[in-house]
Amino acid sequence: MKLTILRIVLTLLGVMISLFALWEVAEQLLLSAHPGRGLALFYLLRGISTALVMSGLTAWLIYRYRRRYEEALRLKEEEARRVRDFFQNIVQDAGEAIICLDNDGVIQSWNRSAEGIYGYSAAEIIGQKFHCLVPPDLLAAGEPRKILDEVRGNGFLRNYETLRLRKDGTTISVRITTSTLRDAEGRTIGSSAIVSDITAQKAMETRLLEAERMSAIGQLAASTAHEVRNALAGIWGAI
C-alpha cells in the first residue's frame, strides 16, 4: 500500500514538473512575441489547465490502483477461502471425531465422524457443553476438570481412554487426544479433541481375556485330573 501511494506521488510530481516546464517555455515564447500582452489571460489558462490535468490524472491513478488493489484483495480472499474449504473438508471427512471447544467447554465444531460416534448432529450439539457426553459417575468424580487441568498444564493429553455417552444413552469406550487451541497472538481460546470409538476393540480384548481365563481353567482342570488319575492308578494297582 505504501509503495502504491509512493508511485502515485512520484507520477503526479513528474507530470507537474513537466507541465510547469511546458508552460514556462510557452510563457517565454509569448513574451518574446508579444511583450507584456495577454499575460493575465495566459496565467489564468495555465492555472485552469494545470488544475484540470492534475485533477484528472489524480483521479485516473487512484481509480487504476484501486482496481488493482481490489483485484489483489479478491484473489487473496479466494485463496483464503480455498484454503479454508480445503481444511474444513479434511476435518469433516476425517475418520475420527474432531471436536473443538471454547474456554468454557462449549462445543464449537463437530464433524461427521463425531455425528457417527455420538449420534448427535452438528445442529443439535454445537453450543452445548461437552458435559452432556460424560457419564454421570465420571462427571461426579470430576473427570472433565481433571482433563482440563491436564491440558492447561501440559498443553495436551494423549491417548486418554474413558467412557462417553451416546445420544441414545448407551455407553461407549473412547480414546481421546486433546490439545490447546491458541489464536494468532498466542492466547488460549479453547481446545480441540480427536476421539476414536474403541468400544469394539475393548469388547474384543474382554473376549480374549475371557478366553485366556477359560483356557487357564481348562489347563488347570486337565493337570488336576492327570494327577488324580495317577494317584488312583497307583491305588488300584496296590489293591
Phi and psi in degrees as GROMACS dihedral restraints (atoms count N, CA, C in turn):
[ dihedral_restraints ]
;  ai    aj    ak    al  type     phi  dphi    fc
    3     4     5     6     1   -63.3    20    10
    4     5     6     7     1   -38.5    20    10
    6     7     8     9     1   -64.7    20    10
    7     8     9    10     1   -39.2    20    10
    9    10    11    12     1   -63.9    20    10
   10    11    12    13     1   -45.1    20    10
   12    13    14    15     1   -62.0    20    10
   13    14    15    16     1   -40.7    20    10
   15    16    17    18     1   -63.3    20    10
   16    17    18    19     1   -40.1    20    10
   18    19    20    21     1   -63.8    20    10
   19    20    21    22     1   -41.8    20    10
   21    22    23    24     1   -62.7    20    10
   22    23    24    25     1   -45.1    20    10
   24    25    26    27     1   -62.7    20    10
   25    26    27    28     1   -44.5    20    10
   27    28    29    30     1   -65.1    20    10
   28    29    30    31     1   -38.9    20    10
   30    31    32    33     1   -64.2    20    10
   31    32    33    34     1   -46.4    20    10
   33    34    35    36     1   -63.0    20    10
   34    35    36    37     1   -40.2    20    10
   36    37    38    39     1   -63.4    20    10
   37    38    39    40     1   -42.6    20    10
   39    40    41    42     1   -63.3    20    10
   40    41    42    43     1   -43.3    20    10
   42    43    44    45     1   -65.4    20    10
   43    44    45    46     1   -41.2    20    10
   45    46    47    48     1   -62.8    20    10
   46    47    48    49     1   -43.5    20    10
   48    49    50    51     1   -62.7    20    10
   49    50    51    52     1   -40.8    20    10
   51    52    53    54     1   -63.9    20    10
   52    53    54    55     1   -41.7    20    10
   54    55    56    57     1   -64.0    20    10
   55    56    57    58     1   -45.0    20    10
   57    58    59    60     1   -61.5    20    10
   58    59    60    61     1   -38.0    20    10
   60    61    62    63     1   -66.0    20    10
   61    62    63    64     1   -42.3    20    10
   63    64    65    66     1   -64.7    20    10
   64    65    66    67     1   -44.9    20    10
   66    67    68    69     1   -66.8    20    10
   67    68    69    70     1   -32.3    20    10
   69    70    71    72     1   -65.3    20    10
   70    71    72    73     1   -42.3    20    10
   72    73    74    75     1   -62.5    20    10
   73    74    75    76     1   -43.7    20    10
   75    76    77    78     1   -63.2    20    10
   76    77    78    79     1   -38.6    20    10
   78    79    80    81     1   -64.7    20    10
   79    80    81    82     1   -41.8    20    10
   81    82    83    84     1   -64.3    20    10
   82    83    84    85     1   -39.0    20    10
   84    85    86    87     1   -65.2    20    10
   85    86    87    88     1   -41.6    20    10
   87    88    89    90     1   -64.3    20    10
   88    89    90    91     1   -41.8    20    10
   90    91    92    93     1   -66.8    20    10
   91    92    93    94     1   -35.4    20    10
   93    94    95    96     1   -72.9    20    10
   94    95    96    97     1   -32.5    20    10
   96    97    98    99     1   -84.3    20    10
   97    98    99   100     1   -42.9    20    10
   99   100   101   102     1  -135.3    20    10
  100   101   102   103     1    82.8    20    10
  102   103   104   105     1   -59.7    20    10
  103   104   105   106     1   125.3    20    10
  105   106   107   108     1    74.9    20    10
  106   107   108   109     1     1.7    20    10
  108   109   110   111     1  -106.5    20    10
  109   110   111   112     1   133.2    20    10
  111   112   113   114     1    73.2    20    10
  112   113   114   115     1    15.3    20    10
  114   115   116   117     1   -68.6    20    10
  115   116   117   118     1   -36.7    20    10
  117   118   119   120     1   -62.2    20    10
  118   119   120   121     1   -46.6    20    10
  120   121   122   123     1   -65.2    20    10
  121   122   123   124     1   -37.9    20    10
  123   124   125   126     1   -61.7    20    10
  124   125   126   127     1   -45.4    20    10
  126   127   128   129     1   -66.5    20    10
  127   128   129   130     1   -36.0    20    10
  129   130   131   132     1   -64.5    20    10
  130   131   132   133     1   -46.8    20    10
  132   133   134   135     1   -62.8    20    10
  133   134   135   136     1   -38.9    20    10
  135   136   137   138     1   -64.0    20    10
  136   137   138   139     1   -43.5    20    10
  138   139   140   141     1   -65.5    20    10
  139   140   141   142     1   -44.9    20    10
  141   142   143   144     1   -66.2    20    10
  142   143   144   145     1   -48.0    20    10
  144   145   146   147     1   -64.9    20    10
  145   146   147   148     1   -39.9    20    10
  147   148   149   150     1   -63.6    20    10
  148   149   150   151     1   -43.3    20    10
  150   151   152   153     1   -62.6    20    10
  151   152   153   154     1   -42.5    20    10
  153   154   155   156     1   -65.0    20    10
  154   155   156   157     1   -45.5    20    10
  156   157   158   159     1   -62.7    20    10
  157   158   159   160     1   -46.6    20    10
  159   160   161   162     1   -66.7    20    10
  160   161   162   163     1   -38.6    20    10
  162   163   164   165     1   -65.5    20    10
  163   164   165   166     1   -46.2    20    10
  165   166   167   168     1   -62.8    20    10
  166   167   168   169     1   -43.6    20    10
  168   169   170   171     1   -64.3    20    10
  169   170   171   172     1   -41.2    20    10
  171   172   173   174     1   -61.9    20    10
  172   173   174   175     1   -45.6    20    10
  174   175   176   177     1   -62.5    20    10
  175   176   177   178     1   -41.1    20    10
  177   178   179   180     1   -65.8    20    10
  178   179   180   181     1   -43.2    20    10
  180   181   182   183     1   -64.1    20    10
  181   182   183   184     1   -43.4    20    10
  183   184   185   186     1   -62.7    20    10
  184   185   186   187     1   -43.9    20    10
  186   187   188   189     1   -61.6    20    10
  187   188   189   190     1   -44.4    20    10
  189   190   191   192     1   -62.5    20    10
  190   191   192   193     1   -49.6    20    10
  192   193   194   195     1   -72.7    20    10
  193   194   195   196     1   -27.1    20    10
  195   196   197   198     1   -66.6    20    10
  196   197   198   199     1   -41.8    20    10
  198   199   200   201     1   -62.0    20    10
  199   200   201   202     1   -42.0    20    10
  201   202   203   204     1   -61.9    20    10
  202   203   204   205     1   -44.7    20    10
  204   205   206   207     1   -63.2    20    10
  205   206   207   208     1   -44.1    20    10
  207   208   209   210     1   -63.4    20    10
  208   209   210   211     1   -39.2    20    10
  210   211   212   213     1   -66.3    20    10
  211   212   213   214     1   -43.6    20    10
  213   214   215   216     1   -63.3    20    10
  214   215   216   217     1   -40.1    20    10
  216   217   218   219     1   -65.2    20    10
  217   218   219   220     1   -39.8    20    10
  219   220   221   222     1   -64.2    20    10
  220   221   222   223     1   -41.7    20    10
  222   223   224   225     1   -64.9    20    10
  223   224   225   226     1   -39.5    20    10
  225   226   227   228     1   -65.8    20    10
  226   227   228   229     1   -39.8    20    10
  228   229   230   231     1   -65.5    20    10
  229   230   231   232     1   -39.5    20    10
  231   232   233   234     1   -64.9    20    10
  232   233   234   235     1   -41.3    20    10
  234   235   236   237     1   -64.6    20    10
  235   236   237   238     1   -42.9    20    10
  237   238   239   240     1   -63.3    20    10
  238   239   240   241     1   -38.5    20    10
  240   241   242   243     1   -67.4    20    10
  241   242   243   244     1   -39.6    20    10
  243   244   245   246     1   -64.1    20    10
  244   245   246   247     1   -43.2    20    10
  246   247   248   249     1   -64.0    20    10
  247   248   249   250     1   -43.0    20    10
  249   250   251   252     1   -62.6    20    10
  250   251   252   253     1   -44.3    20    10
  252   253   254   255     1   -65.0    20    10
  253   254   255   256     1   -36.5    20    10
  255   256   257   258     1   -61.4    20    10
  256   257   258   259     1   -48.3    20    10
  258   259   260   261     1   -71.6    20    10
  259   260   261   262     1   -33.1    20    10
  261   262   263   264     1   -64.5    20    10
  262   263   264   265     1   -39.3    20    10
  264   265   266   267     1   -65.4    20    10
  265   266   267   268     1   -38.6    20    10
  267   268   269   270     1   -60.8    20    10
  268   269   270   271     1   -45.4    20    10
  270   271   272   273     1   -66.0    20    10
  271   272   273   274     1   -45.5    20    10
  273   274   275   276     1   -66.2    20    10
  274   275   276   277     1   -35.0    20    10
  276   277   278   279     1   -94.5    20    10
  277   278   279   280     1     4.9    20    10
  279   280   281   282     1   -63.4    20    10
  280   281   282   283     1   148.3    20    10
  282   283   284   285     1   -76.1    20    10
  283   284   285   286     1   -10.6    20    10
  285   286   287   288     1  -119.4    20    10
  286   287   288   289     1   157.1    20    10
  288   289   290   291     1   -69.0    20    10
  289   290   291   292     1   131.9    20    10
  291   292   293   294     1  -121.7    20    10
  292   293   294   295     1   118.2    20    10
  294   295   296   297     1  -126.2    20    10
  295   296   297   298     1   136.8    20    10
  297   298   299   300     1  -116.4    20    10
  298   299   300   301     1   135.6    20    10
  300   301   302   303     1  -121.1    20    10
  301   302   303   304     1   153.6    20    10
  303   304   305   306     1   -89.0    20    10
  304   305   306   307     1  -173.9    20    10
  306   307   308   309     1   -65.9    20    10
  307   308   309   310     1   -19.0    20    10
  309   310   311   312     1   -94.6    20    10
  310   311   312   313     1     5.6    20    10
  312   313   314   315     1    80.3    20    10
  313   314   315   316     1    15.3    20    10
  315   316   317   318     1   -87.0    20    10
  316   317   318   319     1   133.1    20    10
  318   319   320   321     1   -71.1    20    10
  319   320   321   322     1   126.6    20    10
  321   322   323   324     1  -108.8    20    10
  322   323   324   325     1   -28.1    20    10
  324   325   326   327     1  -144.3    20    10
  325   326   327   328     1   153.2    20    10
  327   328   329   330     1  -156.1    20    10
  328   329   330   331     1   109.9    20    10
  330   331   332   333     1   -88.9    20    10
  331   332   333   334     1   179.6    20    10
  333   334   335   336     1   -65.8    20    10
  334   335   336   337     1   -35.5    20    10
  336   337   338   339     1   -65.5    20    10
  337   338   339   340     1   -34.2    20    10
  339   340   341   342     1   -63.9    20    10
  340   341   342   343     1   -38.4    20    10
  342   343   344   345     1   -61.1    20    10
  343   344   345   346     1   -42.1    20    10
  345   346   347   348     1   -68.3    20    10
  346   347   348   349     1   -37.2    20    10
  348   349   350   351     1   -74.9    20    10
  349   350   351   352     1   -46.7    20    10
  351   352   353   354     1   -96.6    20    10
  352   353   354   355     1   -19.2    20    10
  354   355   356   357     1    88.3    20    10
  355   356   357   358     1    -6.9    20    10
  357   358   359   360     1   -90.9    20    10
  358   359   360   361     1   140.8    20    10
  360   361   362   363     1   -80.7    20    10
  361   362   363   364     1   162.8    20    10
  363   364   365   366     1   -59.6    20    10
  364   365   366   367     1   -40.2    20    10
  366   367   368   369     1   -63.3    20    10
  367   368   369   370     1   -32.0    20    10
  369   370   371   372     1   -77.5    20    10
  370   371   372   373     1   -36.0    20    10
  372   373   374   375     1  -100.5    20    10
  373   374   375   376     1   -30.1    20    10
  375   376   377   378     1   -64.2    20    10
  376   377   378   379     1   130.0    20    10
  378   379   380   381     1    99.8    20    10
  379   380   381   382     1   -10.5    20    10
  381   382   383   384     1   -94.4    20    10
  382   383   384   385     1   153.4    20    10
  384   385   386   387     1   -75.7    20    10
  385   386   387   388     1   144.4    20    10
  387   388   389   390     1   -69.9    20    10
  388   389   390   391     1    -5.7    20    10
  390   391   392   393     1   -59.9    20    10
  391   392   393   394     1   -25.3    20    10
  393   394   395   396     1   -67.0    20    10
  394   395   396   397     1   -13.1    20    10
  396   397   398   399     1   -95.4    20    10
  397   398   399   400     1    -5.7    20    10
  399   400   401   402     1   -97.8    20    10
  400   401   402   403     1   130.2    20    10
  402   403   404   405     1   -57.2    20    10
  403   404   405   406     1   148.1    20    10
  405   406   407   408     1   -56.6    20    10
  406   407   408   409     1   -39.2    20    10
  408   409   410   411     1   -66.5    20    10
  409   410   411   412     1   -39.0    20    10
  411   412   413   414     1   -70.7    20    10
  412   413   414   415     1   -33.4    20    10
  414   415   416   417     1   -66.1    20    10
  415   416   417   418     1   -42.1    20    10
  417   418   419   420     1   -67.1    20    10
  418   419   420   421     1   -30.6    20    10
  420   421   422   423     1   -79.0    20    10
  421   422   423   424     1    -4.6    20    10
  423   424   425   426     1    79.8    20    10
  424   425   426   427     1    27.6    20    10
  426   427   428   429     1   -61.2    20    10
  427   428   429   430     1   -43.7    20    10
  429   430   431   432     1   -57.3    20    10
  430   431   432   433     1   -39.9    20    10
  432   433   434   435     1   -66.4    20    10
  433   434   435   436     1   -38.8    20    10
  435   436   437   438     1   -63.5    20    10
  436   437   438   439     1   -43.1    20    10
  438   439   440   441     1   -63.6    20    10
  439   440   441   442     1   -44.4    20    10
  441   442   443   444     1   -61.9    20    10
  442   443   444   445     1   -42.8    20    10
  444   445   446   447     1   -64.4    20    10
  445   446   447   448     1   -38.8    20    10
  447   448   449   450     1   -64.9    20    10
  448   449   450   451     1   -43.8    20    10
  450   451   452   453     1   -67.2    20    10
  451   452   453   454     1   -42.2    20    10
  453   454   455   456     1   -67.4    20    10
  454   455   456   457     1   -33.1    20    10
  456   457   458   459     1   -76.1    20    10
  457   458   459   460     1   -43.3    20    10
  459   460   461   462     1  -105.5    20    10
  460   461   462   463     1   -14.6    20    10
  462   463   464   465     1    89.5    20    10
  463   464   465   466     1    -9.4    20    10
  465   466   467   468     1  -163.5    20    10
  466   467   468   469     1   166.3    20    10
  468   469   470   471     1  -146.2    20    10
  469   470   471   472     1   117.5    20    10
  471   472   473   474     1  -106.4    20    10
  472   473   474   475     1   139.2    20    10
  474   475   476   477     1    51.4    20    10
  475   476   477   478     1    47.0    20    10
  477   478   479   480     1   -87.1    20    10
  478   479   480   481     1   122.3    20    10
  480   481   482   483     1  -100.3    20    10
  481   482   483   484     1   131.4    20    10
  483   484   485   486     1  -157.0    20    10
  484   485   486   487     1  -171.1    20    10
  486   487   488   489     1  -114.3    20    10
  487   488   489   490     1   147.7    20    10
  489   490   491   492     1  -138.5    20    10
  490   491   492   493     1   164.3    20    10
  492   493   494   495     1  -104.1    20    10
  493   494   495   496     1   137.1    20    10
  495   496   497   498     1   -87.2    20    10
  496   497   498   499     1   171.6    20    10
  498   499   500   501     1   -60.8    20    10
  499   500   501   502     1   -35.3    20    10
  501   502   503   504     1   -80.8    20    10
  502   503   504   505     1     2.8    20    10
  504   505   506   507     1    93.6    20    10
  505   506   507   508     1    -8.7    20    10
  507   508   509   510     1   -74.0    20    10
  508   509   510   511     1   152.6    20    10
  510   511   512   513     1   -98.8    20    10
  511   512   513   514     1   135.8    20    10
  513   514   515   516     1  -125.5    20    10
  514   515   516   517     1   154.3    20    10
  516   517   518   519     1   -93.6    20    10
  517   518   519   520     1   134.4    20    10
  519   520   521   522     1  -134.1    20    10
  520   521   522   523     1   156.7    20    10
  522   523   524   525     1  -118.1    20    10
  523   524   525   526     1   125.1    20    10
  525   526   527   528     1  -119.0    20    10
  526   527   528   529     1   134.7    20    10
  528   529   530   531     1  -120.3    20    10
  529   530   531   532     1   118.5    20    10
  531   532   533   534     1  -118.6    20    10
  532   533   534   535     1   141.4    20    10
  534   535   536   537     1  -142.1    20    10
  535   536   537   538     1   159.8    20    10
  537   538   539   540     1   -77.1    20    10
  538   539   540   541     1   141.9    20    10
  540   541   542   543     1  -103.4    20    10
  541   542   543   544     1   133.8    20    10
  543   544   545   546     1  -128.3    20    10
  544   545   546   547     1   153.8    20    10
  546   547   548   549     1   -89.3    20    10
  547   548   549   550     1  -174.3    20    10
  549   550   551   552     1   -63.1    20    10
  550   551   552   553     1   -25.7    20    10
  552   553   554   555     1   -89.2    20    10
  553   554   555   556     1     1.8    20    10
  555   556   557   558     1    87.1    20    10
  556   557   558   559     1     6.4    20    10
  558   559   560   561     1   -82.1    20    10
  559   560   561   562     1   141.2    20    10
  561   562   563   564     1   -71.8    20    10
  562   563   564   565     1   124.8    20    10
  564   565   566   567     1  -117.7    20    10
  565   566   567   568     1     1.1    20    10
  567   568   569   570     1   153.8    20    10
  568   569   570   571     1  -153.8    20    10
  570   571   572   573     1  -149.9    20    10
  571   572   573   574     1   158.3    20    10
  573   574   575   576     1  -121.2    20    10
  574   575   576   577     1   148.2    20    10
  576   577   578   579     1  -132.5    20    10
  577   578   579   580     1   133.1    20    10
  579   580   581   582     1  -106.6    20    10
  580   581   582   583     1   119.7    20    10
  582   583   584   585     1  -118.4    20    10
  583   584   585   586     1   131.3    20    10
  585   586   587   588     1  -116.0    20    10
  586   587   588   589     1   135.0    20    10
  588   589   590   591     1   -82.7    20    10
  589   590   591   592     1   113.1    20    10
  591   592   593   594     1  -113.8    20    10
  592   593   594   595     1    24.2    20    10
  594   595   596   597     1   -60.6    20    10
  595   596   597   598     1   -46.9    20    10
  597   598   599   600     1   -64.2    20    10
  598   599   600   601     1   -39.0    20    10
  600   601   602   603     1   -63.7    20    10
  601   602   603   604     1   -43.7    20    10
  603   604   605   606     1   -65.1    20    10
  604   605   606   607     1   -38.3    20    10
  606   607   608   609     1   -64.1    20    10
  607   608   609   610     1   -40.6    20    10
  609   610   611   612     1   -65.2    20    10
  610   611   612   613     1   -41.7    20    10
  612   613   614   615     1   -61.6    20    10
  613   614   615   616     1   -39.6    20    10
  615   616   617   618     1   -63.7    20    10
  616   617   618   619     1   -42.2    20    10
  618   619   620   621     1   -65.0    20    10
  619   620   621   622     1   -39.5    20    10
  621   622   623   624     1   -64.7    20    10
  622   623   624   625     1   -41.8    20    10
  624   625   626   627     1   -63.3    20    10
  625   626   627   628     1   -40.6    20    10
  627   628   629   630     1   -65.1    20    10
  628   629   630   631     1   -41.0    20    10
  630   631   632   633     1   -64.6    20    10
  631   632   633   634     1   -41.6    20    10
  633   634   635   636     1   -64.8    20    10
  634   635   636   637     1   -38.1    20    10
  636   637   638   639     1   -65.5    20    10
  637   638   639   640     1   -44.2    20    10
  639   640   641   642     1   -65.4    20    10
  640   641   642   643     1   -36.4    20    10
  642   643   644   645     1   -64.6    20    10
  643   644   645   646     1   -40.5    20    10
  645   646   647   648     1   -64.9    20    10
  646   647   648   649     1   -40.5    20    10
  648   649   650   651     1   -63.5    20    10
  649   650   651   652     1   -41.9    20    10
  651   652   653   654     1   -62.3    20    10
  652   653   654   655     1   -43.4    20    10
  654   655   656   657     1   -63.1    20    10
  655   656   657   658     1   -40.6    20    10
  657   658   659   660     1   -63.9    20    10
  658   659   660   661     1   -42.5    20    10
  660   661   662   663     1   -63.8    20    10
  661   662   663   664     1   -42.7    20    10
  663   664   665   666     1   -63.9    20    10
  664   665   666   667     1   -40.8    20    10
  666   667   668   669     1   -65.8    20    10
  667   668   669   670     1   -41.5    20    10
  669   670   671   672     1   -64.6    20    10
  670   671   672   673     1   -42.6    20    10
  672   673   674   675     1   -62.9    20    10
  673   674   675   676     1   -38.8    20    10
  675   676   677   678     1   -63.6    20    10
  676   677   678   679     1   -44.0    20    10
  678   679   680   681     1   -65.7    20    10
  679   680   681   682     1   -42.6    20    10
  681   682   683   684     1   -62.8    20    10
  682   683   684   685     1   -41.1    20    10
  684   685   686   687     1   -62.7    20    10
  685   686   687   688     1   -40.3    20    10
  687   688   689   690     1   -62.7    20    10
  688   689   690   691     1   -42.5    20    10
  690   691   692   693     1   -64.4    20    10
  691   692   693   694     1   -44.0    20    10
  693   694   695   696     1   -64.1    20    10
  694   695   696   697     1   -36.4    20    10
  696   697   698   699     1   -64.3    20    10
  697   698   699   700     1   -39.2    20    10
  699   700   701   702     1   -65.9    20    10
  700   701   702   703     1   -41.1    20    10
  702   703   704   705     1   -64.6    20    10
  703   704   705   706     1   -42.6    20    10
  705   706   707   708     1   -63.5    20    10
  706   707   708   709     1   -39.1    20    10
  708   709   710   711     1   -64.7    20    10
  709   710   711   712     1   -40.8    20    10
  711   712   713   714     1   -65.0    20    10
  712   713   714   715     1   -39.6    20    10
